[in-house]
Amino acid sequence: MAIIYGMSPIIEALRAGKRDVKEILVSRGSKPGRLEEIRVLARRAGVRIKDESRERLDILSEGANHQGVLAFVSAADFADEDEMLEGLPDNPLLILLDQVEDPHNLGAVIRTAECAGANAVIVTEHNAVGLTDTVVKTAAGATEHIPVVRVTNLKSFIETLKRRDIWVIGVEADGEKNYTGWDFKTSTAIVLGSEGKGIRRLVREHCDMIVSIPLLGNISSLNVSVAAGIILYEAVRQRGAGR
């Protein structure tokens, strides 16, 4: 059993129907707004809604910004690697995260990846954050719609992608090419490194190319979720989505 909180995560959990929503707690005195949408979706799904004190929600969410609503749901599961691979379209776009530990960063990457139409987010099993409540809240419901796969060996997974004719590009400050120079219309997996160490050496060596995002100020690196957004929306631009 897990707890999710906030309007968007709960709405998307009810819409997607992937997880069993046991009960929803609503803070007494909350303004209707998007709560009405939650009430409608909960009635359709046969989920009980219970009024509770805001103090109770504060305790259950450990002081997080729950926006007056919290739900008890079945735990978020990682997607199956083989099922994800078999379900890929002809021209996939994937995000691979090499030991990202910050839950806010992972949640933000998942949210951006889903919005940009990526087909999956792949994370490492070791030295990386899992699908925690904070990740789900930060992803604003995106975890209900995009597969998040956990792999034991990222290097081996990259080799699997290559056998499927998917190009693998890493993103680092010293890349051999500007990120806009990559042809994202091809099948592409984008590798982003951890907050402190970047892409590990062995993982980097298995990438087909390393690209960089220009850094024109005094800071030497971008937040991983910001870098993901820049790269993903260059892919969106090149692929002509939204025209």
BAFI-3210 file (N, C-alpha, C; in Angstrom, 3 decimals, decimal comma, padded with zeros to 6 digits):
// residues 243
n [1|2|3|4|5|6|7|8|9|10|11|12|13|14|15|16|17|18|19|20|21|22|23|24|25|26|27|28|29|30|31|32|33|34|35|36|37|38|39|40|41|42|43|44|45|46|47|48|49|50|51|52|53|54|55|56|57|58|59|60|61|62|63|64|65|66|67|68|69|70|71|72|73|74|75|76|77|78|79|80|81|82|83|84|85|86|87|88|89|90|91|92|93|94|95|96|97|98|99|100|101|102|103|104|105|106|107|108|109|110|111|112|113|114|115|116|117|118|119|120|121|122|123|124|125|126|127|128|129|130|131|132|133|134|135|136|137|138|139|140|141|142|143|144|145|146|147|148|149|150|151|152|153|154|155|156|157|158|159|160|161|162|163|164|165|166|167|168|169|170|171|172|173|174|175|176|177|178|179|180|181|182|183|184|185|186|187|188|189|190|191|192|193|194|195|196|197|198|199|200|201|202|203|204|205|206|207|208|209|210|211|212|213|214|215|216|217|218|219|220|221|222|223|224|225|226|227|228|229|230|231|232|233|234|235|236|237|238|239|240|241|242|243]
n.u [000,847|000,479|000,881|-000,438|-000,489|-001,925|-003,515|-003,198|-001,689|-003,567|-005,879|-004,925|-004,267|-006,808|-007,954|-006,284|-006,480|-004,713|-003,723|-004,916|-007,111|-007,727|-008,912|-009,869|-008,811|-010,066|-009,409|-011,200|-013,237|-011,949|-011,650|-013,872|-013,129|-010,763|-011,284|-013,844|-013,680|-012,172|-013,991|-016,049|-014,703|-013,956|-016,452|-017,310|-015,452|-016,027|-014,793|-014,264|-014,698|-013,455|-013,930|-011,454|-009,379|-007,171|-004,821|-004,510|-004,014|-001,638|000,048|000,005|001,085|003,548|004,098|004,186|003,212|000,121|-002,173|-004,681|-005,763|-005,536|-004,583|-004,980|-003,331|-002,552|000,848|003,185|004,378|007,322|007,600|007,575|010,565|010,878|008,276|007,976|009,941|008,987|006,693|007,439|007,209|007,826|009,713|011,194|011,557|013,539|014,367|017,207|018,380|021,208|021,867|020,375|019,573|017,980|014,669|012,938|014,125|013,929|011,126|010,455|011,743|010,333|007,791|008,268|009,177|006,891|005,142|006,466|006,111|007,769|008,681|009,397|010,912|013,986|015,575|018,291|018,922|020,599|022,002|020,143|017,060|013,832|010,374|009,078|006,781|007,276|008,446|006,271|004,437|005,848|005,990|003,447|001,306|002,223|003,479|001,498|001,091|003,341|005,732|007,972|010,987|013,114|016,472|019,075|021,671|022,876|024,610|024,469|021,803|021,860|023,268|021,348|019,438|020,870|021,030|018,512|018,551|018,506|019,715|022,083|022,615|024,675|024,527|026,632|028,840|031,163|030,650|030,984|029,498|027,082|023,881|021,755|022,635|022,221|020,315|017,249|015,092|015,588|015,510|015,997|017,804|018,261|020,823|021,259|023,188|023,956|023,299|025,661|027,934|027,597|027,470|028,488|031,751|031,945|029,367|029,217|031,149|029,800|027,926|026,724|027,298|028,354|026,695|026,391|025,004|025,050|026,732|026,690|027,137|028,524|028,187|028,806|027,201|023,925|020,801|019,612|016,953|016,252|018,048|017,055|014,564|015,311|016,644|014,645|012,624|013,894|013,954|011,195|010,736|012,282|011,009|008,648|006,267|003,074|002,689]
n.v [-001,194|002,243|005,812|008,536|011,991|015,239|017,072|016,503|013,956|012,187|012,487|011,556|008,932|007,880|008,231|006,668|004,089|002,036|001,440|000,219|002,149|002,688|004,358|007,776|010,690|013,795|017,101|018,778|021,567|022,328|024,116|023,689|023,493|021,616|019,428|018,596|017,242|015,061|013,890|013,136|011,299|009,433|008,465|007,164|005,143|003,766|004,403|005,188|008,337|010,241|012,700|014,507|015,923|018,680|018,509|015,770|014,923|016,288|014,885|012,268|012,748|013,536|016,254|017,280|019,147|018,605|019,576|019,369|016,874|013,326|009,974|006,455|003,941|001,097|000,025|001,746|000,241|-000,823|-000,958|-003,898|-004,951|-006,500|-006,454|-003,732|-003,276|-004,881|-003,537|-001,189|001,477|001,981|004,019|004,777|006,836|007,197|007,640|007,313|006,998|007,400|006,328|008,316|010,038|011,858|012,356|014,400|015,238|012,864|012,580|014,946|014,498|012,253|013,377|015,340|013,702|012,179|014,200|015,022|012,937|010,699|007,213|005,596|005,626|004,782|003,511|002,970|000,125|000,169|002,572|004,608|006,425|005,073|004,482|006,509|008,147|010,887|011,073|010,300|012,352|014,630|014,017|014,537|012,856|011,628|009,176|007,333|006,964|006,638|004,115|003,165|001,755|-000,438|-001,318|-003,720|-003,652|-001,106|-000,784|-003,263|-003,142|-001,047|-002,266|-004,091|-002,351|-001,363|-003,632|-003,614|-001,666|000,930|004,096|005,287|008,004|009,961|012,622|015,129|017,634|017,905|017,039|015,696|016,870|019,456|019,291|019,878|019,033|016,367|013,812|013,499|012,308|009,739|006,455|006,771|006,685|008,502|009,268|010,293|011,566|011,133|013,462|014,411|013,038|012,633|010,798|007,471|006,071|003,531|003,285|005,551|004,904|003,036|004,424|005,647|008,197|011,285|014,129|017,694|020,341|023,756|025,785|028,857|030,508|030,911|028,605|025,122|023,004|021,642|021,139|017,801|017,273|019,574|019,485|017,177|018,135|020,073|018,520|016,626|018,237|019,282|017,004|016,713|019,014|018,455|016,173|017,162|017,279|018,443|020,305]
n.w [000,000|-000,782|-000,453|-002,162|-003,034|-003,649|-006,302|-009,194|-009,339|-008,116|-009,654|-012,145|-011,454|-010,965|-013,496|-015,183|-014,140|-013,529|-011,067|-007,930|-006,270|-003,015|-001,024|-000,610|000,965|001,967|002,818|005,296|004,587|002,278|-000,806|-003,578|-006,587|-008,377|-006,879|-007,300|-009,718|-008,907|-007,141|-008,905|-010,603|-008,672|-007,785|-010,113|-010,199|-007,950|-005,548|-002,181|-000,586|002,038|004,498|006,209|008,812|008,152|009,556|009,943|007,317|006,917|008,625|007,530|005,021|005,707|006,059|003,489|000,517|000,118|-001,037|000,039|-000,445|-000,423|-001,135|-000,619|-002,203|-004,339|-004,494|-006,611|-009,524|-011,259|-014,795|-016,897|-018,376|-020,789|-021,845|-022,261|-024,243|-026,334|-026,927|-028,156|-030,560|-034,137|-034,315|-031,791|-028,810|-026,103|-022,612|-020,670|-017,456|-015,565|-012,585|-011,068|-008,202|-006,828|-005,836|-006,715|-009,075|-010,625|-010,741|-012,117|-014,584|-015,521|-015,816|-017,806|-019,878|-020,449|-021,293|-023,586|-025,257|-025,123|-025,087|-022,936|-019,655|-018,358|-015,542|-013,208|-011,076|-008,843|-006,553|-007,052|-007,045|-006,267|-007,241|-005,448|-003,107|-003,326|-005,852|-007,466|-006,845|-007,767|-010,446|-011,236|-011,982|-014,273|-013,999|-014,216|-016,862|-018,523|-019,206|-016,648|-016,305|-014,534|-014,558|-014,039|-015,059|-016,785|-018,915|-020,269|-021,007|-022,809|-024,889|-025,660|-026,729|-028,909|-030,513|-031,425|-033,263|-032,232|-031,703|-029,341|-027,385|-025,338|-022,934|-022,143|-020,772|-022,278|-024,863|-028,227|-030,169|-030,747|-029,201|-030,907|-033,302|-033,578|-035,192|-034,335|-035,471|-035,962|-034,415|-031,030|-027,967|-025,095|-022,920|-019,640|-016,949|-013,398|-010,661|-009,485|-010,552|-013,266|-016,365|-015,970|-016,637|-018,039|-019,024|-020,621|-022,547|-024,043|-025,411|-028,568|-029,373|-027,858|-026,905|-026,387|-024,344|-024,814|-022,436|-021,191|-019,087|-015,778|-014,326|-014,285|-015,036|-015,866|-014,174|-014,061|-014,810|-016,163|-018,308|-019,533|-020,393|-022,299|-024,275|-024,965|-026,049|-028,237|-029,735|-030,118|-031,663|-033,979|-034,904|-035,669|-034,254|-033,269|-035,241]
ca.u [000,000|001,237|000,112|-000,150|-001,179|-001,938|-004,614|-002,877|-001,407|-004,760|-006,739|-004,362|-004,397|-008,203|-008,187|-005,537|-007,020|-003,676|-003,505|-006,115|-007,273|-008,517|-009,683|-009,371|-009,075|-010,169|-009,355|-012,440|-013,177|-011,227|-012,453|-014,220|-012,147|-010,488|-011,793|-015,075|-013,275|-011,786|-015,214|-016,741|-013,928|-014,014|-017,771|-017,329|-014,581|-016,483|-013,809|-014,823|-014,051|-013,686|-013,464|-010,511|-008,778|-005,927|-003,724|-004,338|-003,357|-000,254|000,798|000,120|001,966|004,808|004,286|004,300|002,119|-000,860|-003,257|-005,976|-006,292|-004,562|-005,217|-004,304|-003,362|-001,566|002,180|003,577|005,273|008,097|007,127|008,404|011,512|010,582|007,007|008,225|010,688|008,128|005,646|007,962|006,818|008,904|010,710|011,040|012,352|013,670|015,255|017,937|018,959|022,302|022,004|019,784|019,202|017,054|013,302|012,336|014,667|013,321|009,729|010,397|012,117|009,202|006,724|008,656|009,232|005,511|004,599|007,151|005,784|008,759|008,037|009,706|012,041|014,713|016,407|019,142|018,473|021,497|022,374|019,138|015,787|012,744|009,123|008,610|005,655|007,754|008,596|004,931|003,859|006,566|005,650|002,109|000,435|002,832|003,840|000,358|000,918|004,563|006,441|009,247|011,612|014,342|017,382|020,212|022,917|022,535|025,476|023,886|020,546|022,230|023,590|020,051|018,849|021,635|020,629|017,218|018,819|018,211|020,930|022,197|023,433|024,847|024,547|027,674|029,325|032,260|030,216|031,643|028,588|025,963|022,705|020,880|023,193|021,811|019,074|016,300|014,054|015,959|015,233|017,030|017,772|019,044|021,382|021,585|023,897|023,527|023,421|027,015|029,002|027,336|027,396|029,650|032,679|031,597|028,119|029,575|031,881|028,872|027,059|027,158|027,820|028,116|026,339|026,432|024,141|025,937|026,647|027,283|027,371|029,626|027,882|029,369|026,279|022,498|020,011|019,332|015,595|016,278|018,717|016,116|013,561|015,921|016,898|013,392|011,852|014,572|013,432|009,830|010,840|012,742|010,019|007,524|005,044|002,314|002,531]
ca.v [000,000|003,489|007,055|009,604|013,202|016,286|016,953|015,839|012,534|011,406|012,510|010,667|007,546|007,486|008,158|005,579|002,822|001,001|001,100|000,105|003,263|002,136|005,390|009,139|011,585|015,197|018,008|019,509|022,993|022,601|024,707|022,649|023,465|020,326|018,360|018,083|016,255|013,869|013,268|012,491|010,121|008,448|007,828|006,244|003,998|003,126|004,659|005,962|009,592|010,526|014,003|014,408|017,201|018,988|018,031|014,339|014,825|016,744|013,789|011,153|013,141|013,955|017,687|017,677|019,961|017,621|020,304|019,043|015,576|012,241|008,693|005,187|003,201|000,029|000,582|001,928|-000,818|-000,604|-001,714|-005,032|-004,576|-007,183|-005,941|-002,377|-003,374|-005,446|-002,576|000,038|001,762|001,868|005,070|005,128|007,848|006,714|008,344|006,426|007,769|006,654|006,524|009,564|009,759|012,839|012,029|015,511|015,178|011,744|012,916|015,975|013,880|011,421|014,275|015,938|012,636|011,850|015,338|015,103|011,773|009,615|005,904|004,997|006,122|003,647|003,898|001,895|-000,472|000,519|003,983|005,421|006,498|004,283|005,204|006,931|009,087|012,190|010,951|010,286|013,697|015,545|013,661|015,092|011,891|011,036|007,779|006,478|006,918|006,284|003,028|003,416|000,437|-000,473|-002,347|-004,006|-003,290|-000,161|-001,065|-004,394|-002,693|-000,258|-003,215|-004,612|-001,324|-001,302|-004,771|-003,246|-000,519|002,187|004,853|005,684|009,212|010,491|014,085|015,560|018,983|017,868|016,239|015,950|017,573|020,150|018,421|020,157|018,390|014,963|013,575|012,847|011,604|008,328|005,802|007,343|006,599|009,601|008,905|011,417|011,067|011,508|014,869|014,809|012,382|012,521|009,435|006,661|005,853|002,359|003,595|006,519|004,226|002,249|005,321|005,863|009,569|012,178|015,480|018,652|021,522|024,889|026,442|030,158|031,250|030,485|027,303|024,117|021,928|021,866|020,139|016,708|017,377|020,670|018,944|016,268|018,937|020,696|017,486|016,027|019,135|019,339|015,844|017,067|019,979|017,790|015,192|017,891|017,101|019,646|021,230]
ca.w [000,000|-000,870|-000,335|-003,114|-002,617|-004,662|-007,260|-010,454|-009,195|-007,792|-010,844|-013,176|-010,983|-011,199|-014,943|-015,805|-013,671|-013,430|-009,660|-007,118|-005,339|-001,922|-000,334|-000,792|002,082|001,566|003,963|005,551|004,276|001,026|-001,871|-004,565|-007,667|-009,005|-006,027|-007,913|-010,716|-008,152|-006,629|-010,031|-011,012|-007,589|-007,827|-011,251|-009,903|-006,717|-004,492|-001,077|-000,209|003,445|004,972|007,313|009,195|007,450|010,391|009,660|006,013|007,115|009,259|006,583|003,911|006,326|005,889|002,078|-000,013|-000,369|-001,691|000,632|-000,880|-000,280|-001,471|-000,368|-003,469|-004,461|-004,748|-008,010|-009,982|-012,470|-015,957|-017,280|-019,433|-022,053|-022,361|-022,774|-025,497|-027,381|-027,250|-028,744|-031,945|-035,122|-034,174|-030,384|-028,112|-024,731|-021,688|-019,772|-016,363|-014,952|-011,145|-010,570|-006,815|-006,268|-006,257|-007,446|-010,428|-011,344|-011,017|-013,161|-015,859|-015,948|-016,261|-019,081|-020,884|-020,839|-022,050|-024,880|-026,059|-025,053|-024,944|-021,633|-018,864|-017,802|-014,410|-012,704|-009,815|-007,752|-006,396|-007,731|-006,334|-006,829|-007,479|-004,132|-003,097|-003,809|-007,310|-008,053|-006,699|-008,653|-011,830|-011,487|-012,635|-015,469|-013,740|-014,579|-018,316|-019,250|-018,511|-015,996|-016,224|-013,748|-015,063|-013,163|-015,737|-017,846|-020,060|-021,000|-021,601|-023,985|-025,951|-026,124|-027,588|-030,161|-031,342|-032,000|-034,147|-031,554|-031,425|-027,947|-027,265|-024,001|-022,831|-021,218|-021,082|-023,247|-026,010|-029,505|-031,073|-030,119|-029,194|-032,055|-034,485|-033,656|-035,923|-033,434|-036,226|-035,888|-033,128|-030,156|-026,511|-024,544|-021,612|-018,765|-015,783|-012,054|-010,325|-009,149|-011,292|-014,688|-016,887|-015,601|-017,752|-018,843|-019,731|-021,661|-023,619|-024,854|-026,188|-029,954|-029,466|-026,729|-027,344|-025,283|-024,330|-024,539|-021,140|-021,485|-017,851|-014,918|-013,741|-015,195|-015,395|-015,728|-013,473|-014,994|-015,341|-017,139|-019,494|-020,183|-021,087|-023,481|-025,273|-025,415|-026,902|-029,522|-030,457|-030,534|-032,765|-035,194|-035,363|-036,241|-033,484|-032,937|-036,358]
c.u [000,883|000,290|000,537|-000,966|-001,024|-002,996|-004,255|-002,551|-002,644|-005,719|-006,222|-004,411|-005,806|-008,492|-007,545|-006,064|-006,009|-003,469|-004,831|-006,151|-008,236|-009,461|-009,033|-009,782|-009,043|-010,202|-010,674|-012,241|-012,417|-012,167|-012,694|-013,188|-012,015|-010,923|-013,066|-014,764|-012,872|-013,024|-015,969|-016,028|-013,986|-015,360|-017,850|-016,531|-015,008|-015,519|-014,423|-013,997|-014,442|-013,132|-012,586|-009,993|-007,498|-004,722|-003,443|-003,628|-001,903|000,606|001,045|001,079|003,328|005,146|004,413|003,092|001,082|-002,060|-004,645|-006,556|-005,184|-005,282|-004,331|-004,455|-002,396|-000,245|002,450|004,583|006,078|007,517|008,087|009,273|011,151|009,290|007,176|008,915|009,802|007,046|006,132|007,466|008,032|010,036|010,716|011,959|012,354|014,587|015,878|018,632|019,978|022,489|021,559|019,160|018,147|015,627|012,616|012,844|014,030|011,876|009,587|010,761|010,963|008,079|007,044|008,669|007,830|004,913|005,205|006,900|006,845|008,052|008,324|010,843|012,684|015,626|017,232|018,619|019,306|021,837|021,425|017,840|014,748|011,509|008,482|007,408|006,066|007,926|007,234|004,294|004,515|006,228|004,243|001,216|001,047|003,224|002,706|000,286|002,157|005,268|007,746|009,851|012,889|015,214|018,563|021,514|022,604|023,368|024,901|022,583|020,810|022,564|022,321|019,387|019,559|021,272|019,269|017,333|018,359|019,540|020,910|023,136|023,487|024,881|025,530|028,207|030,396|031,912|030,885|030,779|027,530|024,711|021,769|021,385|022,845|020,471|018,110|015,141|014,373|015,528|016,358|016,749|018,737|019,506|021,763|022,167|023,343|023,866|024,874|028,087|028,795|027,222|028,661|030,467|032,254|030,304|028,403|030,260|030,968|027,858|027,611|027,779|027,516|027,830|026,341|025,398|025,034|025,672|027,408|027,565|028,544|029,417|028,226|028,413|024,841|021,896|019,584|017,930|015,485|016,928|017,795|015,072|014,098|016,086|015,595|012,624|012,590|014,121|012,019|009,865|011,242|011,729|008,739|006,216|004,394|002,160|001,093]
c.v [001,245|004,666|007,986|010,819|014,268|016,001|016,110|014,356|011,683|011,374|011,532|009,203|007,034|007,335|006,919|004,211|001,704|000,530|001,084|001,244|002,812|003,167|006,738|009,978|013,027|016,064|018,765|021,000|023,326|023,198|023,662|022,524|022,106|019,149|017,762|017,033|014,950|013,143|012,525|011,210|009,025|007,732|006,804|004,976|003,257|003,286|005,558|007,216|009,912|011,896|013,806|015,799|017,421|018,494|016,549|014,135|015,272|015,620|012,667|011,472|013,615|015,407|018,165|018,513|019,045|018,254|019,893|017,712|014,533|010,926|007,527|004,330|002,025|000,644|000,702|000,857|-000,353|-001,467|-002,859|-004,658|-005,200|-006,673|-004,542|-002,440|-003,887|-004,461|-001,296|000,231|001,687|002,866|005,587|006,244|007,463|007,625|007,315|007,287|006,919|007,082|007,911|009,289|010,701|012,557|013,149|015,534|014,048|012,056|013,932|015,409|013,035|012,291|014,864|014,895|012,277|012,952|015,424|013,875|010,690|008,305|005,220|005,758|004,909|004,150|002,695|001,385|000,009|002,012|004,919|005,382|005,630|005,138|005,557|007,862|010,446|012,177|011,049|011,666|014,668|015,271|014,097|014,145|011,188|009,575|006,821|006,235|006,506|005,153|003,524|002,038|000,540|-001,626|-002,503|-003,487|-002,396|-000,397|-002,204|-003,994|-001,865|-001,182|-003,849|-003,623|-001,261|-002,455|-004,545|-002,009|000,807|002,862|005,324|006,880|009,656|012,012|014,481|016,915|018,981|017,036|016,652|016,728|018,293|019,285|018,658|019,503|016,917|014,847|012,783|012,197|010,117|007,760|006,159|007,063|007,645|009,221|010,170|010,882|011,578|012,964|015,288|014,279|012,333|011,061|008,676|006,278|004,678|002,567|004,545|005,831|003,401|003,118|005,464|007,237|010,306|013,566|016,401|019,748|022,712|025,504|027,760|030,997|030,702|029,115|026,220|023,009|022,365|020,802|019,072|016,800|018,512|020,202|018,009|017,041|019,560|019,673|016,927|016,952|019,517|018,159|016,098|018,006|019,298|016,819|015,845|017,730|018,435|020,634|021,229]
c.w [000,000|-000,694|-001,457|-002,701|-003,684|-005,725|-008,483|-010,293|-008,938|-008,980|-011,894|-012,754|-011,207|-012,686|-015,553|-015,391|-013,544|-011,993|-008,913|-006,103|-004,239|-001,309|-000,571|000,415|001,586|002,816|004,105|005,245|003,019|-000,009|-002,962|-005,682|-008,303|-008,126|-006,615|-008,967|-010,024|-007,637|-007,734|-010,444|-009,947|-007,573|-008,955|-010,955|-008,636|-005,563|-003,425|-000,830|001,227|003,794|006,206|007,657|008,382|008,248|010,133|008,325|006,103|007,684|008,248|005,435|004,398|005,998|004,464|001,656|-000,663|-001,069|-001,190|000,207|-000,865|-000,557|-001,065|-001,627|-003,411|-004,889|-006,246|-008,392|-011,186|-013,589|-016,260|-018,481|-020,775|-022,672|-022,943|-024,135|-026,633|-027,810|-027,893|-030,169|-032,871|-034,884|-032,735|-029,913|-026,642|-023,924|-020,751|-018,717|-015,616|-013,496|-010,662|-009,206|-006,249|-006,744|-007,034|-008,897|-011,230|-011,694|-012,136|-014,529|-016,395|-016,491|-017,630|-020,192|-021,372|-021,691|-023,453|-025,754|-026,081|-024,733|-023,618|-020,974|-018,210|-016,699|-013,958|-011,367|-008,640|-007,763|-007,135|-006,936|-007,045|-007,056|-006,134|-004,261|-003,654|-005,323|-007,982|-007,982|-007,667|-010,115|-012,213|-012,280|-013,825|-015,257|-014,077|-016,081|-019,103|-018,497|-017,900|-015,697|-015,395|-014,241|-014,109|-013,759|-016,935|-019,099|-020,907|-021,677|-022,854|-025,153|-026,519|-027,074|-028,938|-031,089|-031,983|-032,889|-033,547|-031,216|-029,969|-027,853|-025,804|-024,037|-021,737|-021,680|-022,175|-024,487|-027,308|-030,481|-030,239|-030,241|-030,376|-033,338|-034,601|-034,382|-035,037|-034,162|-036,301|-034,532|-032,158|-028,687|-025,969|-023,142|-020,855|-017,472|-014,467|-011,757|-010,072|-010,076|-012,799|-015,108|-016,492|-016,840|-018,648|-019,626|-020,886|-022,840|-024,527|-025,603|-027,607|-030,139|-028,177|-027,286|-026,126|-025,476|-023,989|-023,160|-021,241|-020,235|-017,069|-014,285|-014,763|-015,599|-015,192|-014,815|-014,476|-015,591|-016,363|-018,442|-020,262|-020,977|-022,362|-024,595|-025,835|-026,344|-028,175|-030,380|-030,957|-031,727|-034,055|-035,769|-035,870|-035,500|-033,197|-034,070|-036,856]
res [m|a|i|i|y|g|m|s|p|i|i|e|a|l|r|a|g|k|r|d|v|k|e|i|l|v|s|r|g|s|k|p|g|r|l|e|e|i|r|v|l|a|r|r|a|g|v|r|i|k|d|e|s|r|e|r|l|d|i|l|s|e|g|a|n|h|q|g|v|l|a|f|v|s|a|a|d|f|a|d|e|d|e|m|l|e|g|l|p|d|n|p|l|l|i|l|l|d|q|v|e|d|p|h|n|l|g|a|v|i|r|t|a|e|c|a|g|a|n|a|v|i|v|t|e|h|n|a|v|g|l|t|d|t|v|v|k|t|a|a|g|a|t|e|h|i|p|v|v|r|v|t|n|l|k|s|f|i|e|t|l|k|r|r|d|i|w|v|i|g|v|e|a|d|g|e|k|n|y|t|g|w|d|f|k|t|s|t|a|i|v|l|g|s|e|g|k|g|i|r|r|l|v|r|e|h|c|d|m|i|v|s|i|p|l|l|g|n|i|s|s|l|n|v|s|v|a|a|g|i|i|l|y|e|a|v|r|q|r|g|a|g|r]
***
